[in-house]
Amino acid sequence: MKRAVFLDRDGTINIEKKYLSKPEQLVLFPGAEAAMKRLQDAGYLLLIVTNQSGIGRGYYTEADMHKVHERLLEMFQPYGLKIAKIYYAPESPEDPSRGRKPSPAFLHDARDEFGIDLAQSYMIGDKLIDLQCGWNAGVKKSILVRTGYGAEWERDEPELVKQAWVVDSLEEAAEKILKA
């Protein structure tokens, strides 16, 4: 069984832009690539799990999102980063969705597709729904990064996030995982 790190996209890997829809808007957090590379080199599969409600709300198209993902993968290439898969939920929060976080469906799909041991894997994100997704899937630990909306969640809902690790950045999350 393989170990994995599941990562939210916006606010975790890249700077939060309200409804990011253009590749040129994509800006990675400093050190994100290096942190992910350390995890990959330690044997973790890297997977992205992202809610893209802007599609369901009609703000941008699925094709626009794919262009953003193509650019993201291009940005990772110089570091030798390999993303096993990008799972995305295009529905708006009001619409039924099998995979929209906090649903663990995409983590279960990854478990089945890649032979992942969820109990030895991690979920990293900047929102409560990211933490809940990990908890609902039975990961070893859900990690809240204070980037994106993470600091607000920590401030506004301390009781809800207290069972997660709370860190300043993706770099710090990688460090905690590698020491665990």
Secondary structure, DSSP 8 states (H G I E B T S, - for coil): -BEEEEE-SBTTTB---TT--SGGG--B-TTHHHHHHHHHHTTEEEEEEEE-HHHHTTSS-HHHHHHHHHHHHHHHGGGT--EEEEEEE-S-TTS--SSSTT--HHHHHHHHHHTB-GGG-EEEESSHHHHHHHHHHT-SEEEEESTTTHHHHHHH-HHHHTTSEEESSHHHHHHHHHH-
